[in-house]
Amino acid sequence: KTDAGLYTCDIGTDVAKSKVSVQEKPTEVTKKLEDKTSPAGQDISLSCELSKADINIRWYKDGKAIRKSQKYELQQEGTRATLIIHDSTVKDS
């Protein structure tokens, strides 16, 4: 994006101008979530990798948003986003 701007070619007797705009590539998931199986009572960790760091991540279970709580821990470091489900139960399936 820092390359965007007005570029000029000046030969003294004539000038050519070009306006350059650069669009950022959209963020992509570069490493997808993996299916997990765990005995009840254990913590379960799900993580994915993104093509860019510090992107706003939202986690969902069955279409409902997951919020940080004693049950759910949401972490994000660089390009890695992690959801930790504490003290898993059958209802977490």
PDB file of N, CA, C and O in Angstrom:
ATOM      1  N   LYS A   1       0.817  -1.200   0.000  1.00  0.00           N
ATOM      2  CA  LYS A   1       0.000   0.000   0.000  1.00  0.00           C
ATOM      3  C   LYS A   1       0.859   1.261   0.000  1.00  0.00           C
ATOM      4  O   LYS A   1       0.427   2.301  -0.497  1.00  0.00           O
ATOM      5  N   THR A   2       2.065   1.181   0.549  1.00  0.00           N
ATOM      6  CA  THR A   2       2.910   2.381   0.606  1.00  0.00           C
ATOM      7  C   THR A   2       3.411   2.785  -0.777  1.00  0.00           C
ATOM      8  O   THR A   2       3.934   3.888  -0.936  1.00  0.00           O
ATOM      9  N   ASP A   3       3.265   1.921  -1.784  1.00  0.00           N
ATOM     10  CA  ASP A   3       3.671   2.260  -3.151  1.00  0.00           C
ATOM     11  C   ASP A   3       2.607   3.038  -3.901  1.00  0.00           C
ATOM     12  O   ASP A   3       2.856   3.481  -5.023  1.00  0.00           O
ATOM     13  N   ALA A   4       1.437   3.217  -3.323  1.00  0.00           N
ATOM     14  CA  ALA A   4       0.371   3.971  -3.973  1.00  0.00           C
ATOM     15  C   ALA A   4       0.753   5.441  -4.042  1.00  0.00           C
ATOM     16  O   ALA A   4       1.429   5.964  -3.157  1.00  0.00           O
ATOM     17  N   GLY A   5       0.310   6.097  -5.109  1.00  0.00           N
ATOM     18  CA  GLY A   5       0.579   7.517  -5.246  1.00  0.00           C
ATOM     19  C   GLY A   5       0.585   7.944  -6.700  1.00  0.00           C
ATOM     20  O   GLY A   5       0.216   7.174  -7.586  1.00  0.00           O
ATOM     21  N   LEU A   6       1.010   9.183  -6.940  1.00  0.00           N
ATOM     22  CA  LEU A   6       1.074   9.737  -8.288  1.00  0.00           C
ATOM     23  C   LEU A   6       2.514   9.643  -8.785  1.00  0.00           C
ATOM     24  O   LEU A   6       3.426  10.198  -8.173  1.00  0.00           O
ATOM     25  N   TYR A   7       2.713   8.938  -9.897  1.00  0.00           N
ATOM     26  CA  TYR A   7       4.031   8.767 -10.503  1.00  0.00           C
ATOM     27  C   TYR A   7       4.111   9.648 -11.746  1.00  0.00           C
ATOM     28  O   TYR A   7       3.140   9.795 -12.487  1.00  0.00           O
ATOM     29  N   THR A   8       5.292  10.230 -11.956  1.00  0.00           N
ATOM     30  CA  THR A   8       5.480  11.154 -13.069  1.00  0.00           C
ATOM     31  C   THR A   8       6.739  10.809 -13.845  1.00  0.00           C
ATOM     32  O   THR A   8       7.779  10.499 -13.262  1.00  0.00           O
ATOM     33  N   CYS A   9       6.634  10.865 -15.155  1.00  0.00           N
ATOM     34  CA  CYS A   9       7.782  10.724 -16.043  1.00  0.00           C
ATOM     35  C   CYS A   9       7.958  12.072 -16.735  1.00  0.00           C
ATOM     36  O   CYS A   9       7.125  12.460 -17.554  1.00  0.00           O
ATOM     37  N   ASP A  10       9.023  12.780 -16.417  1.00  0.00           N
ATOM     38  CA  ASP A  10       9.243  14.144 -16.918  1.00  0.00           C
ATOM     39  C   ASP A  10      10.465  14.156 -17.825  1.00  0.00           C
ATOM     40  O   ASP A  10      11.570  13.835 -17.389  1.00  0.00           O
ATOM     41  N   ILE A  11      10.264  14.530 -19.100  1.00  0.00           N
ATOM     42  CA  ILE A  11      11.389  14.591 -20.039  1.00  0.00           C
ATOM     43  C   ILE A  11      11.771  16.036 -20.369  1.00  0.00           C
ATOM     44  O   ILE A  11      12.522  16.280 -21.314  1.00  0.00           O
ATOM     45  N   GLY A  12      11.264  16.973 -19.608  1.00  0.00           N
ATOM     46  CA  GLY A  12      11.586  18.370 -19.817  1.00  0.00           C
ATOM     47  C   GLY A  12      10.556  19.066 -20.698  1.00  0.00           C
ATOM     48  O   GLY A  12      10.034  20.117 -20.329  1.00  0.00           O
ATOM     49  N   THR A  13      10.257  18.481 -21.872  1.00  0.00           N
ATOM     50  CA  THR A  13       9.293  19.100 -22.782  1.00  0.00           C
ATOM     51  C   THR A  13       7.902  18.487 -22.674  1.00  0.00           C
ATOM     52  O   THR A  13       6.936  19.012 -23.227  1.00  0.00           O
ATOM     53  N   ASP A  14       7.814  17.395 -21.974  1.00  0.00           N
ATOM     54  CA  ASP A  14       6.521  16.718 -21.824  1.00  0.00           C
ATOM     55  C   ASP A  14       6.524  15.925 -20.513  1.00  0.00           C
ATOM     56  O   ASP A  14       7.576  15.522 -20.017  1.00  0.00           O
ATOM     57  N   VAL A  15       5.337  15.715 -19.971  1.00  0.00           N
ATOM     58  CA  VAL A  15       5.191  14.992 -18.710  1.00  0.00           C
ATOM     59  C   VAL A  15       4.077  13.952 -18.854  1.00  0.00           C
ATOM     60  O   VAL A  15       3.006  14.240 -19.387  1.00  0.00           O
ATOM     61  N   ALA A  16       4.347  12.750 -18.372  1.00  0.00           N
ATOM     62  CA  ALA A  16       3.326  11.701 -18.313  1.00  0.00           C
ATOM     63  C   ALA A  16       3.088  11.383 -16.840  1.00  0.00           C
ATOM     64  O   ALA A  16       4.032  11.308 -16.053  1.00  0.00           O
ATOM     65  N   LYS A  17       1.822  11.196 -16.473  1.00  0.00           N
ATOM     66  CA  LYS A  17       1.481  10.937 -15.080  1.00  0.00           C
ATOM     67  C   LYS A  17       0.643   9.673 -14.979  1.00  0.00           C
ATOM     68  O   LYS A  17      -0.130   9.338 -15.876  1.00  0.00           O
ATOM     69  N   SER A  18       0.819   8.987 -13.865  1.00  0.00           N
ATOM     70  CA  SER A  18       0.040   7.781 -13.595  1.00  0.00           C
ATOM     71  C   SER A  18      -0.304   7.733 -12.119  1.00  0.00           C
ATOM     72  O   SER A  18       0.555   7.918 -11.257  1.00  0.00           O
ATOM     73  N   LYS A  19      -1.582   7.479 -11.842  1.00  0.00           N
ATOM     74  CA  LYS A  19      -2.014   7.304 -10.458  1.00  0.00           C
ATOM     75  C   LYS A  19      -2.025   5.806 -10.183  1.00  0.00           C
ATOM     76  O   LYS A  19      -2.700   5.044 -10.876  1.00  0.00           O
ATOM     77  N   VAL A  20      -1.274   5.391  -9.169  1.00  0.00           N
ATOM     78  CA  VAL A  20      -1.168   3.974  -8.822  1.00  0.00           C
ATOM     79  C   VAL A  20      -1.862   3.730  -7.486  1.00  0.00           C
ATOM     80  O   VAL A  20      -1.605   4.422  -6.501  1.00  0.00           O
ATOM     81  N   SER A  21      -2.748   2.731  -7.470  1.00  0.00           N
ATOM     82  CA  SER A  21      -3.356   2.315  -6.213  1.00  0.00           C
ATOM     83  C   SER A  21      -3.104   0.822  -6.048  1.00  0.00           C
ATOM     84  O   SER A  21      -3.161   0.057  -7.011  1.00  0.00           O
ATOM     85  N   VAL A  22      -2.828   0.424  -4.816  1.00  0.00           N
ATOM     86  CA  VAL A  22      -2.496  -0.968  -4.515  1.00  0.00           C
ATOM     87  C   VAL A  22      -3.522  -1.487  -3.520  1.00  0.00           C
ATOM     88  O   VAL A  22      -3.711  -0.908  -2.450  1.00  0.00           O
ATOM     89  N   GLN A  23      -4.181  -2.577  -3.878  1.00  0.00           N
ATOM     90  CA  GLN A  23      -5.168  -3.175  -2.988  1.00  0.00           C
ATOM     91  C   GLN A  23      -4.530  -4.336  -2.236  1.00  0.00           C
ATOM     92  O   GLN A  23      -3.823  -5.162  -2.813  1.00  0.00           O
ATOM     93  N   GLU A  24      -4.800  -4.377  -0.928  1.00  0.00           N
ATOM     94  CA  GLU A  24      -4.256  -5.459  -0.114  1.00  0.00           C
ATOM     95  C   GLU A  24      -4.942  -6.771  -0.446  1.00  0.00           C
ATOM     96  O   GLU A  24      -6.127  -6.807  -0.776  1.00  0.00           O
ATOM     97  N   LYS A  25      -4.174  -7.850  -0.353  1.00  0.00           N
ATOM     98  CA  LYS A  25      -4.751  -9.174  -0.534  1.00  0.00           C
ATOM     99  C   LYS A  25      -5.631  -9.485   0.671  1.00  0.00           C
ATOM    100  O   LYS A  25      -5.293  -9.110   1.793  1.00  0.00           O
ATOM    101  N   PRO A  26      -6.750 -10.163   0.458  1.00  0.00           N
ATOM    102  CA  PRO A  26      -7.601 -10.513   1.597  1.00  0.00           C
ATOM    103  C   PRO A  26      -6.907 -11.533   2.506  1.00  0.00           C
ATOM    104  O   PRO A  26      -6.075 -12.323   2.060  1.00  0.00           O
ATOM    105  N   THR A  27      -7.266 -11.495   3.771  1.00  0.00           N
ATOM    106  CA  THR A  27      -6.721 -12.454   4.724  1.00  0.00           C
ATOM    107  C   THR A  27      -7.290 -13.836   4.424  1.00  0.00           C
ATOM    108  O   THR A  27      -8.474 -13.978   4.121  1.00  0.00           O
ATOM    109  N   GLU A  28      -6.438 -14.852   4.512  1.00  0.00           N
ATOM    110  CA  GLU A  28      -6.851 -16.224   4.260  1.00  0.00           C
ATOM    111  C   GLU A  28      -6.429 -17.115   5.421  1.00  0.00           C
ATOM    112  O   GLU A  28      -5.479 -16.816   6.145  1.00  0.00           O
ATOM    113  N   VAL A  29      -7.153 -18.210   5.580  1.00  0.00           N
ATOM    114  CA  VAL A  29      -6.757 -19.228   6.544  1.00  0.00           C
ATOM    115  C   VAL A  29      -5.730 -20.110   5.843  1.00  0.00           C
ATOM    116  O   VAL A  29      -6.043 -20.765   4.848  1.00  0.00           O
ATOM    117  N   THR A  30      -4.493 -20.128   6.365  1.00  0.00           N
ATOM    118  CA  THR A  30      -3.425 -20.911   5.729  1.00  0.00           C
ATOM    119  C   THR A  30      -3.271 -22.298   6.339  1.00  0.00           C
ATOM    120  O   THR A  30      -2.721 -23.198   5.704  1.00  0.00           O
ATOM    121  N   LYS A  31      -3.754 -22.476   7.564  1.00  0.00           N
ATOM    122  CA  LYS A  31      -3.783 -23.800   8.191  1.00  0.00           C
ATOM    123  C   LYS A  31      -5.142 -23.949   8.853  1.00  0.00           C
ATOM    124  O   LYS A  31      -5.469 -23.224   9.793  1.00  0.00           O
ATOM    125  N   LYS A  32      -5.919 -24.882   8.362  1.00  0.00           N
ATOM    126  CA  LYS A  32      -7.298 -25.038   8.815  1.00  0.00           C
ATOM    127  C   LYS A  32      -7.385 -25.772  10.149  1.00  0.00           C
ATOM    128  O   LYS A  32      -6.425 -26.396  10.601  1.00  0.00           O
ATOM    129  N   LEU A  33      -8.567 -25.679  10.768  1.00  0.00           N
ATOM    130  CA  LEU A  33      -8.834 -26.401  12.010  1.00  0.00           C
ATOM    131  C   LEU A  33      -8.821 -27.901  11.754  1.00  0.00           C
ATOM    132  O   LEU A  33      -9.196 -28.355  10.673  1.00  0.00           O
ATOM    133  N   GLU A  34      -8.394 -28.662  12.741  1.00  0.00           N
ATOM    134  CA  GLU A  34      -8.396 -30.118  12.649  1.00  0.00           C
ATOM    135  C   GLU A  34      -9.456 -30.676  13.584  1.00  0.00           C
ATOM    136  O   GLU A  34      -9.685 -30.131  14.664  1.00  0.00           O
ATOM    137  N   ASP A  35     -10.109 -31.768  13.171  1.00  0.00           N
ATOM    138  CA  ASP A  35     -11.077 -32.443  14.027  1.00  0.00           C
ATOM    139  C   ASP A  35     -10.364 -32.992  15.259  1.00  0.00           C
ATOM    140  O   ASP A  35      -9.221 -33.442  15.175  1.00  0.00           O
ATOM    141  N   LYS A  36     -11.040 -32.953  16.394  1.00  0.00           N
ATOM    142  CA  LYS A  36     -10.456 -33.430  17.652  1.00  0.00           C
ATOM    143  C   LYS A  36     -11.426 -34.371  18.352  1.00  0.00           C
ATOM    144  O   LYS A  36     -12.643 -34.204  18.267  1.00  0.00           O
ATOM    145  N   THR A  37     -10.879 -35.352  19.036  1.00  0.00           N
ATOM    146  CA  THR A  37     -11.638 -36.243  19.914  1.00  0.00           C
ATOM    147  C   THR A  37     -10.919 -36.254  21.255  1.00  0.00           C
ATOM    148  O   THR A  37      -9.700 -36.406  21.324  1.00  0.00           O
ATOM    149  N   SER A  38     -11.702 -36.090  22.320  1.00  0.00           N
ATOM    150  CA  SER A  38     -11.086 -35.997  23.642  1.00  0.00           C
ATOM    151  C   SER A  38     -12.010 -36.611  24.691  1.00  0.00           C
ATOM    152  O   SER A  38     -13.232 -36.526  24.564  1.00  0.00           O
ATOM    153  N   PRO A  39     -11.444 -37.222  25.714  1.00  0.00           N
ATOM    154  CA  PRO A  39     -12.274 -37.693  26.825  1.00  0.00           C
ATOM    155  C   PRO A  39     -12.881 -36.502  27.569  1.00  0.00           C
ATOM    156  O   PRO A  39     -12.267 -35.438  27.653  1.00  0.00           O
ATOM    157  N   ALA A  40     -14.076 -36.683  28.102  1.00  0.00           N
ATOM    158  CA  ALA A  40     -14.720 -35.628  28.888  1.00  0.00           C
ATOM    159  C   ALA A  40     -13.818 -35.227  30.045  1.00  0.00           C
ATOM    160  O   ALA A  40     -13.123 -36.059  30.628  1.00  0.00           O
ATOM    161  N   GLY A  41     -13.842 -33.938  30.368  1.00  0.00           N
ATOM    162  CA  GLY A  41     -13.066 -33.429  31.488  1.00  0.00           C
ATOM    163  C   GLY A  41     -11.729 -32.829  31.095  1.00  0.00           C
ATOM    164  O   GLY A  41     -11.120 -32.105  31.882  1.00  0.00           O
ATOM    165  N   GLN A  42     -11.264 -33.121  29.884  1.00  0.00           N
ATOM    166  CA  GLN A  42      -9.987 -32.566  29.436  1.00  0.00           C
ATOM    167  C   GLN A  42     -10.202 -31.264  28.671  1.00  0.00           C
ATOM    168  O   GLN A  42     -11.279 -31.015  28.131  1.00  0.00           O
ATOM    169  N   ASP A  43      -9.157 -30.439  28.635  1.00  0.00           N
ATOM    170  CA  ASP A  43      -9.186 -29.233  27.824  1.00  0.00           C
ATOM    171  C   ASP A  43      -8.952 -29.615  26.368  1.00  0.00           C
ATOM    172  O   ASP A  43      -8.189 -30.536  26.076  1.00  0.00           O
ATOM    173  N   ILE A  44      -9.605 -28.913  25.465  1.00  0.00           N
ATOM    174  CA  ILE A  44      -9.439 -29.127  24.029  1.00  0.00           C
ATOM    175  C   ILE A  44      -8.937 -27.825  23.421  1.00  0.00           C
ATOM    176  O   ILE A  44      -9.483 -26.755  23.690  1.00  0.00           O
ATOM    177  N   SER A  45      -7.905 -27.920  22.608  1.00  0.00           N
ATOM    178  CA  SER A  45      -7.323 -26.749  21.961  1.00  0.00           C
ATOM    179  C   SER A  45      -7.522 -26.846  20.449  1.00  0.00           C
ATOM    180  O   SER A  45      -7.133 -27.835  19.827  1.00  0.00           O
ATOM    181  N   LEU A  46      -8.126 -25.821  19.869  1.00  0.00           N
ATOM    182  CA  LEU A  46      -8.300 -25.717  18.422  1.00  0.00           C
ATOM    183  C   LEU A  46      -7.531 -24.505  17.946  1.00  0.00           C
ATOM    184  O   LEU A  46      -7.621 -23.440  18.556  1.00  0.00           O
ATOM    185  N   SER A  47      -6.776 -24.643  16.866  1.00  0.00           N
ATOM    186  CA  SER A  47      -6.043 -23.480  16.366  1.00  0.00           C
ATOM    187  C   SER A  47      -5.991 -23.484  14.846  1.00  0.00           C
ATOM    188  O   SER A  47      -6.048 -24.533  14.204  1.00  0.00           O
ATOM    189  N   CYS A  48      -5.881 -22.294  14.295  1.00  0.00           N
ATOM    190  CA  CYS A  48      -5.712 -22.127  12.862  1.00  0.00           C
ATOM    191  C   CYS A  48      -4.674 -21.029  12.623  1.00  0.00           C
ATOM    192  O   CYS A  48      -4.410 -20.196  13.489  1.00  0.00           O
ATOM    193  N   GLU A  49      -4.099 -21.055  11.428  1.00  0.00           N
ATOM    194  CA  GLU A  49      -3.098 -20.058  11.037  1.00  0.00           C
ATOM    195  C   GLU A  49      -3.692 -19.169   9.952  1.00  0.00           C
ATOM    196  O   GLU A  49      -4.439 -19.631   9.089  1.00  0.00           O
ATOM    197  N   LEU A  50      -3.349 -17.887  10.010  1.00  0.00           N
ATOM    198  CA  LEU A  50      -3.856 -16.905   9.059  1.00  0.00           C
ATOM    199  C   LEU A  50      -2.717 -16.335   8.221  1.00  0.00           C
ATOM    200  O   LEU A  50      -1.551 -16.423   8.605  1.00  0.00           O
ATOM    201  N   SER A  51      -3.055 -15.760   7.090  1.00  0.00           N
ATOM    202  CA  SER A  51      -2.027 -15.192   6.212  1.00  0.00           C
ATOM    203  C   SER A  51      -1.516 -13.843   6.718  1.00  0.00           C
ATOM    204  O   SER A  51      -0.477 -13.367   6.259  1.00  0.00           O
ATOM    205  N   LYS A  52      -2.234 -13.219   7.661  1.00  0.00           N
ATOM    206  CA  LYS A  52      -1.815 -11.938   8.228  1.00  0.00           C
ATOM    207  C   LYS A  52      -1.953 -11.986   9.744  1.00  0.00           C
ATOM    208  O   LYS A  52      -2.782 -12.716  10.287  1.00  0.00           O
ATOM    209  N   ALA A  53      -1.128 -11.199  10.408  1.00  0.00           N
ATOM    210  CA  ALA A  53      -1.185 -11.119  11.871  1.00  0.00           C
ATOM    211  C   ALA A  53      -2.200 -10.074  12.316  1.00  0.00           C
ATOM    212  O   ALA A  53      -2.580  -9.186  11.553  1.00  0.00           O
ATOM    213  N   ASP A  54      -2.626 -10.200  13.562  1.00  0.00           N
ATOM    214  CA  ASP A  54      -3.473  -9.200  14.222  1.00  0.00           C
ATOM    215  C   ASP A  54      -4.776  -8.917  13.483  1.00  0.00           C
ATOM    216  O   ASP A  54      -5.183  -7.765  13.337  1.00  0.00           O
ATOM    217  N   ILE A  55      -5.417  -9.972  13.024  1.00  0.00           N
ATOM    218  CA  ILE A  55      -6.721  -9.866  12.379  1.00  0.00           C
ATOM    219  C   ILE A  55      -7.790 -10.182  13.424  1.00  0.00           C
ATOM    220  O   ILE A  55      -7.605 -11.066  14.260  1.00  0.00           O
ATOM    221  N   ASN A  56      -8.897  -9.462  13.374  1.00  0.00           N
ATOM    222  CA  ASN A  56      -9.988  -9.699  14.318  1.00  0.00           C
ATOM    223  C   ASN A  56     -10.624 -11.061  14.037  1.00  0.00           C
ATOM    224  O   ASN A  56     -11.158 -11.292  12.953  1.00  0.00           O
ATOM    225  N   ILE A  57     -10.562 -11.955  15.018  1.00  0.00           N
ATOM    226  CA  ILE A  57     -11.065 -13.322  14.883  1.00  0.00           C
ATOM    227  C   ILE A  57     -12.353 -13.473  15.696  1.00  0.00           C
ATOM    228  O   ILE A  57     -12.455 -12.948  16.805  1.00  0.00           O
ATOM    229  N   ARG A  58     -13.331 -14.188  15.147  1.00  0.00           N
ATOM    230  CA  ARG A  58     -14.545 -14.546  15.882  1.00  0.00           C
ATOM    231  C   ARG A  58     -14.702 -16.063  15.810  1.00  0.00           C
ATOM    232  O   ARG A  58     -14.596 -16.656  14.736  1.00  0.00           O
ATOM    233  N   TRP A  59     -14.949 -16.671  16.942  1.00  0.00           N
ATOM    234  CA  TRP A  59     -15.165 -18.116  17.022  1.00  0.00           C
ATOM    235  C   TRP A  59     -16.658 -18.380  17.182  1.00  0.00           C
ATOM    236  O   TRP A  59     -17.373 -17.607  17.819  1.00  0.00           O
ATOM    237  N   TYR A  60     -17.120 -19.493  16.588  1.00  0.00           N
ATOM    238  CA  TYR A  60     -18.523 -19.879  16.656  1.00  0.00           C
ATOM    239  C   TYR A  60     -18.634 -21.371  16.950  1.00  0.00           C
ATOM    240  O   TYR A  60     -17.764 -22.157  16.573  1.00  0.00           O
ATOM    241  N   LYS A  61     -19.705 -21.746  17.622  1.00  0.00           N
ATOM    242  CA  LYS A  61     -20.067 -23.159  17.808  1.00  0.00           C
ATOM    243  C   LYS A  61     -21.512 -23.302  17.362  1.00  0.00           C
ATOM    244  O   LYS A  61     -22.407 -22.667  17.919  1.00  0.00           O
ATOM    245  N   ASP A  62     -21.734 -24.131  16.364  1.00  0.00           N
ATOM    246  CA  ASP A  62     -23.083 -24.344  15.821  1.00  0.00           C
ATOM    247  C   ASP A  62     -23.758 -23.021  15.453  1.00  0.00           C
ATOM    248  O   ASP A  62     -24.960 -22.854  15.662  1.00  0.00           O
ATOM    249  N   GLY A  63     -22.984 -22.087  14.906  1.00  0.00           N
ATOM    250  CA  GLY A  63     -23.527 -20.809  14.454  1.00  0.00           C
ATOM    251  C   GLY A  63     -23.667 -19.743  15.526  1.00  0.00           C
ATOM    252  O   GLY A  63     -24.031 -18.611  15.212  1.00  0.00           O
ATOM    253  N   LYS A  64     -23.389 -20.069  16.782  1.00  0.00           N
ATOM    254  CA  LYS A  64     -23.502 -19.099  17.869  1.00  0.00           C
ATOM    255  C   LYS A  64     -22.108 -18.613  18.269  1.00  0.00           C
ATOM    256  O   LYS A  64     -21.177 -19.407  18.408  1.00  0.00           O
ATOM    257  N   ALA A  65     -21.980 -17.301  18.450  1.00  0.00           N
ATOM    258  CA  ALA A  65     -20.688 -16.704  18.802  1.00  0.00           C
ATOM    259  C   ALA A  65     -20.196 -17.205  20.156  1.00  0.00           C
ATOM    260  O   ALA A  65     -20.971 -17.356  21.100  1.00  0.00           O
ATOM    261  N   ILE A  66     -18.896 -17.460  20.230  1.00  0.00           N
ATOM    262  CA  ILE A  66     -18.240 -17.867  21.474  1.00  0.00           C
ATOM    263  C   ILE A  66     -17.545 -16.645  22.059  1.00  0.00           C
ATOM    264  O   ILE A  66     -16.821 -15.935  21.362  1.00  0.00           O
ATOM    265  N   ARG A  67     -17.770 -16.415  23.326  1.00  0.00           N
ATOM    266  CA  ARG A  67     -17.126 -15.295  24.007  1.00  0.00           C
ATOM    267  C   ARG A  67     -16.186 -15.835  25.090  1.00  0.00           C
ATOM    268  O   ARG A  67     -16.371 -16.934  25.611  1.00  0.00           O
ATOM    269  N   LYS A  68     -15.187 -15.035  25.406  1.00  0.00           N
ATOM    270  CA  LYS A  68     -14.237 -15.420  26.447  1.00  0.00           C
ATOM    271  C   LYS A  68     -14.985 -15.604  27.769  1.00  0.00           C
ATOM    272  O   LYS A  68     -15.801 -14.766  28.153  1.00  0.00           O
ATOM    273  N   SER A  69     -14.695 -16.710  28.458  1.00  0.00           N
ATOM    274  CA  SER A  69     -15.359 -17.016  29.720  1.00  0.00           C
ATOM    275  C   SER A  69     -14.510 -18.036  30.470  1.00  0.00           C
ATOM    276  O   SER A  69     -13.398 -18.354  30.048  1.00  0.00           O
ATOM    277  N   GLN A  70     -15.035 -18.550  31.581  1.00  0.00           N
ATOM    278  CA  GLN A  70     -14.314 -19.609  32.282  1.00  0.00           C
ATOM    279  C   GLN A  70     -14.255 -20.865  31.425  1.00  0.00           C
ATOM    280  O   GLN A  70     -13.314 -21.651  31.534  1.00  0.00           O
ATOM    281  N   LYS A  71     -15.247 -21.054  30.582  1.00  0.00           N
ATOM    282  CA  LYS A  71     -15.327 -22.233  29.712  1.00  0.00           C
ATOM    283  C   LYS A  71     -14.414 -22.088  28.490  1.00  0.00           C
ATOM    284  O   LYS A  71     -13.747 -23.043  28.091  1.00  0.00           O
ATOM    285  N   TYR A  72     -14.388 -20.903  27.905  1.00  0.00           N
ATOM    286  CA  TYR A  72     -13.664 -20.677  26.651  1.00  0.00           C
ATOM    287  C   TYR A  72     -12.548 -19.652  26.816  1.00  0.00           C
ATOM    288  O   TYR A  72     -12.759 -18.558  27.340  1.00  0.00           O
ATOM    289  N   GLU A  73     -11.371 -20.024  26.364  1.00  0.00           N
ATOM    290  CA  GLU A  73     -10.223 -19.112  26.356  1.00  0.00           C
ATOM    291  C   GLU A  73      -9.876 -18.827  24.902  1.00  0.00           C
ATOM    292  O   GLU A  73      -9.664 -19.752  24.118  1.00  0.00           O
ATOM    293  N   LEU A  74      -9.816 -17.555  24.543  1.00  0.00           N
ATOM    294  CA  LEU A  74      -9.505 -17.139  23.177  1.00  0.00           C
ATOM    295  C   LEU A  74      -8.116 -16.509  23.165  1.00  0.00           C
ATOM    296  O   LEU A  74      -7.852 -15.561  23.904  1.00  0.00           O
ATOM    297  N   GLN A  75      -7.242 -17.034  22.335  1.00  0.00           N
ATOM    298  CA  GLN A  75      -5.873 -16.512  22.245  1.00  0.00           C
ATOM    299  C   GLN A  75      -5.557 -16.150  20.799  1.00  0.00           C
ATOM    300  O   GLN A  75      -6.071 -16.753  19.857  1.00  0.00           O
ATOM    301  N   GLN A  76      -4.702 -15.157  20.653  1.00  0.00           N
ATOM    302  CA  GLN A  76      -4.226 -14.804  19.322  1.00  0.00           C
ATOM    303  C   GLN A  76      -2.811 -14.264  19.443  1.00  0.00           C
ATOM    304  O   GLN A  76      -2.562 -13.263  20.115  1.00  0.00           O
ATOM    305  N   GLU A  77      -1.889 -14.951  18.775  1.00  0.00           N
ATOM    306  CA  GLU A  77      -0.490 -14.531  18.763  1.00  0.00           C
ATOM    307  C   GLU A  77      -0.021 -14.528  17.325  1.00  0.00           C
ATOM    308  O   GLU A  77       0.057 -15.577  16.686  1.00  0.00           O
ATOM    309  N   GLY A  78       0.289 -13.357  16.819  1.00  0.00           N
ATOM    310  CA  GLY A  78       0.739 -13.255  15.432  1.00  0.00           C
ATOM    311  C   GLY A  78      -0.322 -13.775  14.484  1.00  0.00           C
ATOM    312  O   GLY A  78      -1.444 -13.268  14.457  1.00  0.00           O
ATOM    313  N   THR A  79       0.033 -14.790  13.701  1.00  0.00           N
ATOM    314  CA  THR A  79      -0.906 -15.336  12.723  1.00  0.00           C
ATOM    315  C   THR A  79      -1.671 -16.550  13.250  1.00  0.00           C
ATOM    316  O   THR A  79      -2.455 -17.146  12.511  1.00  0.00           O
ATOM    317  N   ARG A  80      -1.462 -16.924  14.502  1.00  0.00           N
ATOM    318  CA  ARG A  80      -2.131 -18.107  15.067  1.00  0.00           C
ATOM    319  C   ARG A  80      -3.287 -17.679  15.976  1.00  0.00           C
ATOM    320  O   ARG A  80      -3.121 -16.854  16.875  1.00  0.00           O
ATOM    321  N   ALA A  81      -4.458 -18.260  15.718  1.00  0.00           N
ATOM    322  CA  ALA A  81      -5.635 -18.040  16.557  1.00  0.00           C
ATOM    323  C   ALA A  81      -5.978 -19.360  17.239  1.00  0.00           C
ATOM    324  O   ALA A  81      -6.045 -20.400  16.584  1.00  0.00           O
ATOM    325  N   THR A  82      -6.195 -19.322  18.554  1.00  0.00           N
ATOM    326  CA  THR A  82      -6.442 -20.544  19.318  1.00  0.00           C
ATOM    327  C   THR A  82      -7.672 -20.381  20.196  1.00  0.00           C
ATOM    328  O   THR A  82      -7.874 -19.345  20.829  1.00  0.00           O
ATOM    329  N   LEU A  83      -8.493 -21.432  20.221  1.00  0.00           N
ATOM    330  CA  LEU A  83      -9.633 -21.536  21.118  1.00  0.00           C
ATOM    331  C   LEU A  83      -9.365 -22.711  22.046  1.00  0.00           C
ATOM    332  O   LEU A  83      -9.096 -23.820  21.584  1.00  0.00           O
ATOM    333  N   ILE A  84      -9.438 -22.475  23.356  1.00  0.00           N
ATOM    334  CA  ILE A  84      -9.274 -23.546  24.336  1.00  0.00           C
ATOM    335  C   ILE A  84     -10.612 -23.737  25.037  1.00  0.00           C
ATOM    336  O   ILE A  84     -11.170 -22.808  25.620  1.00  0.00           O
ATOM    337  N   ILE A  85     -11.108 -24.968  24.963  1.00  0.00           N
ATOM    338  CA  ILE A  85     -12.350 -25.332  25.637  1.00  0.00           C
ATOM    339  C   ILE A  85     -11.949 -26.033  26.931  1.00  0.00           C
ATOM    340  O   ILE A  85     -11.392 -27.131  26.900  1.00  0.00           O
ATOM    341  N   HIS A  86     -12.230 -25.404  28.061  1.00  0.00           N
ATOM    342  CA  HIS A  86     -11.832 -25.956  29.351  1.00  0.00           C
ATOM    343  C   HIS A  86     -12.859 -26.973  29.844  1.00  0.00           C
ATOM    344  O   HIS A  86     -14.061 -26.814  29.629  1.00  0.00           O
ATOM    345  N   ASP A  87     -12.363 -28.027  30.514  1.00  0.00           N
ATOM    346  CA  ASP A  87     -13.202 -29.028  31.170  1.00  0.00           C
ATOM    347  C   ASP A  87     -14.317 -29.505  30.228  1.00  0.00           C
ATOM    348  O   ASP A  87     -15.503 -29.345  30.516  1.00  0.00           O
ATOM    349  N   SER A  88     -13.916 -30.084  29.116  1.00  0.00           N
ATOM    350  CA  SER A  88     -14.876 -30.462  28.059  1.00  0.00           C
ATOM    351  C   SER A  88     -15.932 -31.452  28.563  1.00  0.00           C
ATOM    352  O   SER A  88     -15.680 -32.290  29.429  1.00  0.00           O
ATOM    353  N   THR A  89     -17.126 -31.312  27.977  1.00  0.00           N
ATOM    354  CA  THR A  89     -18.230 -32.229  28.248  1.00  0.00           C
ATOM    355  C   THR A  89     -18.796 -32.687  26.907  1.00  0.00           C
ATOM    356  O   THR A  89     -18.419 -32.159  25.861  1.00  0.00           O
ATOM    357  N   VAL A  90     -19.689 -33.657  26.934  1.00  0.00           N
ATOM    358  CA  VAL A  90     -20.326 -34.153  25.708  1.00  0.00           C
ATOM    359  C   VAL A  90     -21.054 -33.005  24.998  1.00  0.00           C
ATOM    360  O   VAL A  90     -21.149 -33.007  23.770  1.00  0.00           O
ATOM    361  N   LYS A  91     -21.565 -32.033  25.746  1.00  0.00           N
ATOM    362  CA  LYS A  91     -22.259 -30.888  25.141  1.00  0.00           C
ATOM    363  C   LYS A  91     -21.330 -30.038  24.276  1.00  0.00           C
ATOM    364  O   LYS A  91     -21.814 -29.261  23.453  1.00  0.00           O
ATOM    365  N   ASP A  92     -20.029 -30.161  24.436  1.00  0.00           N
ATOM    366  CA  ASP A  92     -19.065 -29.403  23.629  1.00  0.00           C
ATOM    367  C   ASP A  92     -18.889 -30.000  22.237  1.00  0.00           C
ATOM    368  O   ASP A  92     -18.244 -29.389  21.384  1.00  0.00           O
ATOM    369  N   SER A  93     -19.453 -31.184  21.992  1.00  0.00           N
ATOM    370  CA  SER A  93     -19.336 -31.816  20.667  1.00  0.00           C
ATOM    371  C   SER A  93     -20.073 -30.994  19.624  1.00  0.00           C
ATOM    372  O   SER A  93     -20.091 -31.361  18.449  1.00  0.00           O
TER     373      SER A  93
END
